[in-house]
Amino acid sequence: MTQAITAYRAVTVTDKFKEAERLRTLARSNEAAALRYAREAAIAENDVKWQSVVAEKDALIAKLLAEQGKGE
């Protein structure tokens, strides 16, 4: 077991290992940023859709109220 620990420590201090760890960390960070961006874009797209639906319904209500006012 001591040999395994010693070998692990010897590997983890190498520049090659440190660079690989840096790249893995960077990749995880980039993936998280991409997922966050995709989520925010989906939310924004959904907001635009519902604003359009609400605007259509508001226009329909205004039209019906105007028609109702003319018939009185």
N, CA and C atoms as an extended XYZ file, in Angstrom:
216
Properties=species:S:1:pos:R:3:atomname:S:1:resname:S:1:resid:I:1 pbc="F F F"
N         0.834       -1.196        0.000 N   MET     1
C         0.000        0.000        0.000 CA  MET     1
C         0.870        1.248        0.000 C   MET     1
N         1.938        1.198        0.745 N   THR     2
C         2.849        2.338        0.817 CA  THR     2
C         3.434        2.635       -0.553 C   THR     2
N         3.735        1.584       -1.298 N   GLN     3
C         4.290        1.775       -2.638 CA  GLN     3
C         3.266        2.455       -3.558 C   GLN     3
N         2.014        2.080       -3.426 N   ALA     4
C         0.957        2.672       -4.248 CA  ALA     4
C         0.809        4.158       -3.922 C   ALA     4
N         0.845        4.484       -2.646 N   ILE     5
C         0.727        5.886       -2.235 CA  ILE     5
C         1.921        6.682       -2.742 C   ILE     5
N         3.091        6.110       -2.618 N   THR     6
C         4.303        6.779       -3.089 CA  THR     6
C         4.246        6.991       -4.603 C   THR     6
N         3.796        5.995       -5.328 N   ALA     7
C         3.681        6.108       -6.782 CA  ALA     7
C         2.649        7.175       -7.158 C   ALA     7
N         1.525        7.208       -6.444 N   TYR     8
C         0.488        8.212       -6.706 CA  TYR     8
C         1.045        9.609       -6.493 C   TYR     8
N         1.732        9.805       -5.383 N   ARG     9
C         2.315       11.118       -5.091 CA  ARG     9
C         3.340       11.507       -6.140 C   ARG     9
N         4.101       10.558       -6.620 N   ALA    10
C         5.116       10.846       -7.638 CA  ALA    10
C         4.451       11.283       -8.947 C   ALA    10
N         3.347       10.661       -9.286 N   VAL    11
C         2.646       11.000      -10.528 CA  VAL    11
C         1.964       12.347      -10.413 C   VAL    11
N         1.342       12.632       -9.282 N   THR    12
C         0.547       13.852       -9.140 CA  THR    12
C         1.384       15.120       -9.076 C   THR    12
N         2.658       15.019       -8.860 N   VAL    13
C         3.503       16.219       -8.827 CA  VAL    13
C         4.093       16.544      -10.202 C   VAL    13
N         3.885       15.703      -11.178 N   THR    14
C         4.447       15.951      -12.504 CA  THR    14
C         3.686       17.064      -13.213 C   THR    14
N         4.384       17.783      -14.081 N   ASP    15
C         3.750       18.853      -14.847 CA  ASP    15
C         2.666       18.311      -15.777 C   ASP    15
N         2.897       17.132      -16.318 N   LYS    16
C         1.917       16.521      -17.220 CA  LYS    16
C         0.602       16.245      -16.481 C   LYS    16
N         0.681       15.730      -15.268 N   PHE    17
C        -0.518       15.452      -14.475 CA  PHE    17
C        -1.223       16.754      -14.113 C   PHE    17
N        -0.447       17.757      -13.695 N   LYS    18
C        -1.051       19.041      -13.317 CA  LYS    18
C        -1.773       19.681      -14.505 C   LYS    18
N        -1.179       19.571      -15.689 N   GLU    19
C        -1.817       20.124      -16.887 CA  GLU    19
C        -3.098       19.358      -17.215 C   GLU    19
N        -3.069       18.049      -17.081 N   ALA    20
C        -4.272       17.250      -17.329 CA  ALA    20
C        -5.382       17.631      -16.351 C   ALA    20
N        -5.037       17.840      -15.105 N   GLU    21
C        -6.037       18.258      -14.102 CA  GLU    21
C        -6.584       19.639      -14.426 C   GLU    21
N        -5.706       20.546      -14.851 N   ARG    22
C        -6.149       21.893      -15.213 CA  ARG    22
C        -7.137       21.822      -16.380 C   ARG    22
N        -6.815       21.007      -17.377 N   LEU    23
C        -7.702       20.871      -18.530 CA  LEU    23
C        -9.036       20.223      -18.155 C   LEU    23
N        -9.011       19.240      -17.261 N   ARG    24
C       -10.266       18.618      -16.808 CA  ARG    24
C       -11.131       19.633      -16.076 C   ARG    24
N       -10.493       20.436      -15.230 N   THR    25
C       -11.233       21.461      -14.494 CA  THR    25
C       -11.827       22.488      -15.453 C   THR    25
N       -11.045       22.899      -16.430 N   LEU    26
C       -11.523       23.851      -17.421 CA  LEU    26
C       -12.693       23.270      -18.219 C   LEU    26
N       -12.593       22.015      -18.588 N   ALA    27
C       -13.667       21.363      -19.335 CA  ALA    27
C       -14.958       21.313      -18.510 C   ALA    27
N       -14.843       20.993      -17.235 N   ARG    28
C       -16.034       20.969      -16.370 CA  ARG    28
C       -16.654       22.352      -16.255 C   ARG    28
N       -15.813       23.361      -16.133 N   SER    29
C       -16.304       24.731      -16.044 CA  SER    29
C       -17.007       25.142      -17.333 C   SER    29
N       -16.410       24.809      -18.472 N   ASN    30
C       -17.019       25.133      -19.760 CA  ASN    30
C       -18.349       24.418      -19.945 C   ASN    30
N       -18.407       23.175      -19.521 N   GLU    31
C       -19.658       22.419      -19.636 CA  GLU    31
C       -20.748       23.056      -18.775 C   GLU    31
N       -20.398       23.449      -17.564 N   ALA    32
C       -21.376       24.088      -16.683 CA  ALA    32
C       -21.861       25.403      -17.287 C   ALA    32
N       -20.950       26.167      -17.858 N   ALA    33
C       -21.333       27.437      -18.482 CA  ALA    33
C       -22.255       27.194      -19.675 C   ALA    33
N       -21.957       26.197      -20.478 N   ALA    34
C       -22.798       25.883      -21.636 CA  ALA    34
C       -24.192       25.460      -21.199 C   ALA    34
N       -24.274       24.653      -20.166 N   LEU    35
C       -25.581       24.220      -19.664 CA  LEU    35
C       -26.367       25.403      -19.107 C   LEU    35
N       -25.681       26.295      -18.398 N   ARG    36
C       -26.347       27.477      -17.846 CA  ARG    36
C       -26.872       28.362      -18.983 C   ARG    36
N       -26.051       28.556      -20.016 N   TYR    37
C       -26.470       29.366      -21.151 CA  TYR    37
C       -27.682       28.743      -21.848 C   TYR    37
N       -27.649       27.440      -22.055 N   ALA    38
C       -28.765       26.754      -22.717 CA  ALA    38
C       -30.043       26.894      -21.896 C   ALA    38
N       -29.919       26.770      -20.590 N   ARG    39
C       -31.095       26.908      -19.721 CA  ARG    39
C       -31.664       28.324      -19.801 C   ARG    39
N       -30.775       29.325      -19.724 N   GLU    40
C       -31.227       30.714      -19.791 CA  GLU    40
C       -31.863       31.024      -21.142 C   GLU    40
N       -31.309       30.470      -22.222 N   ALA    41
C       -31.872       30.685      -23.555 CA  ALA    41
C       -33.253       30.050      -23.658 C   ALA    41
N       -33.416       28.865      -23.097 N   ALA    42
C       -34.722       28.199      -23.125 CA  ALA    42
C       -35.754       28.985      -22.329 C   ALA    42
N       -35.351       29.511      -21.199 N   ILE    43
C       -36.268       30.320      -20.378 CA  ILE    43
C       -36.674       31.574      -21.131 C   ILE    43
N       -35.712       32.244      -21.769 N   ALA    44
C       -36.006       33.461      -22.529 CA  ALA    44
C       -36.948       33.155      -23.696 C   ALA    44
N       -36.717       32.051      -24.380 N   GLU    45
C       -37.575       31.645      -25.496 CA  GLU    45
C       -38.999       31.383      -25.002 C   GLU    45
N       -39.115       30.734      -23.863 N   ASN    46
C       -40.425       30.456      -23.279 CA  ASN    46
C       -41.132       31.750      -22.891 C   ASN    46
N       -40.384       32.700      -22.336 N   ASP    47
C       -40.979       33.991      -21.964 CA  ASP    47
C       -41.543       34.706      -23.186 C   ASP    47
N       -40.793       34.692      -24.287 N   VAL    48
C       -41.252       35.344      -25.518 CA  VAL    48
C       -42.537       34.677      -26.006 C   VAL    48
N       -42.566       33.355      -25.955 N   LYS    49
C       -43.758       32.623      -26.400 CA  LYS    49
C       -44.973       33.034      -25.580 C   LYS    49
N       -44.826       33.064      -24.247 N   TRP    50
C       -45.980       33.372      -23.414 CA  TRP    50
C       -46.379       34.835      -23.510 C   TRP    50
N       -45.436       35.722      -23.739 N   GLN    51
C       -45.787       37.127      -23.946 CA  GLN    51
C       -46.632       37.272      -25.205 C   GLN    51
N       -46.299       36.500      -26.226 N   SER    52
C       -47.067       36.513      -27.464 CA  SER    52
C       -48.490       35.985      -27.225 C   SER    52
N       -48.594       34.910      -26.471 N   VAL    53
C       -49.915       34.338      -26.164 CA  VAL    53
C       -50.757       35.338      -25.389 C   VAL    53
N       -50.163       35.974      -24.398 N   VAL    54
C       -50.893       36.950      -23.591 CA  VAL    54
C       -51.314       38.138      -24.453 C   VAL    54
N       -50.437       38.601      -25.330 N   ALA    55
C       -50.775       39.728      -26.203 CA  ALA    55
C       -51.942       39.368      -27.115 C   ALA    55
N       -51.948       38.157      -27.655 N   GLU    56
C       -53.059       37.714      -28.508 CA  GLU    56
C       -54.367       37.681      -27.722 C   GLU    56
N       -54.316       37.172      -26.524 N   LYS    57
C       -55.536       37.084      -25.704 CA  LYS    57
C       -56.005       38.477      -25.306 C   LYS    57
N       -55.065       39.375      -24.982 N   ASP    58
C       -55.444       40.749      -24.645 CA  ASP    58
C       -56.130       41.426      -25.831 C   ASP    58
N       -55.597       41.198      -27.044 N   ALA    59
C       -56.200       41.782      -28.239 CA  ALA    59
C       -57.600       41.220      -28.462 C   ALA    59
N       -57.759       39.923      -28.248 N   LEU    60
C       -59.069       39.300      -28.415 CA  LEU    60
C       -60.062       39.853      -27.402 C   LEU    60
N       -59.649       39.994      -26.173 N   ILE    61
C       -60.529       40.543      -25.127 CA  ILE    61
C       -60.919       41.975      -25.470 C   ILE    61
N       -59.939       42.776      -25.910 N   ALA    62
C       -60.244       44.172      -26.271 CA  ALA    62
C       -61.232       44.223      -27.429 C   ALA    62
N       -61.071       43.348      -28.414 N   LYS    63
C       -61.981       43.299      -29.563 CA  LYS    63
C       -63.401       42.925      -29.111 C   LYS    63
N       -63.485       41.896      -28.257 N   LEU    64
C       -64.801       41.455      -27.777 CA  LEU    64
C       -65.471       42.537      -26.935 C   LEU    64
N       -64.686       43.222      -26.111 N   LEU    65
C       -65.267       44.316      -25.300 CA  LEU    65
C       -65.734       45.454      -26.185 C   LEU    65
N       -64.975       45.744      -27.248 N   ALA    66
C       -65.365       46.823      -28.168 CA  ALA    66
C       -66.653       46.433      -28.895 C   ALA    66
N       -66.738       45.178      -29.315 N   GLU    67
C       -67.940       44.707      -30.003 CA  GLU    67
C       -69.147       44.725      -29.053 C   GLU    67
N       -68.897       44.371      -27.810 N   GLN    68
C       -69.964       44.348      -26.823 CA  GLN    68
C       -70.462       45.772      -26.552 C   GLN    68
N       -69.539       46.729      -26.527 N   GLY    69
C       -69.915       48.120      -26.291 CA  GLY    69
C       -70.737       48.703      -27.440 C   GLY    69
N       -70.491       48.244      -28.644 N   LYS    70
C       -71.241       48.731      -29.820 CA  LYS    70
C       -72.674       48.172      -29.832 C   LYS    70
N       -72.845       46.999      -29.290 N   GLY    71
C       -74.153       46.351      -29.326 CA  GLY    71
C       -75.103       46.822      -28.250 C   GLY    71
N       -74.625       47.596      -27.326 N   GLU    72
C       -75.518       48.037      -26.219 CA  GLU    72
C       -76.431       49.121      -26.591 C   GLU    72
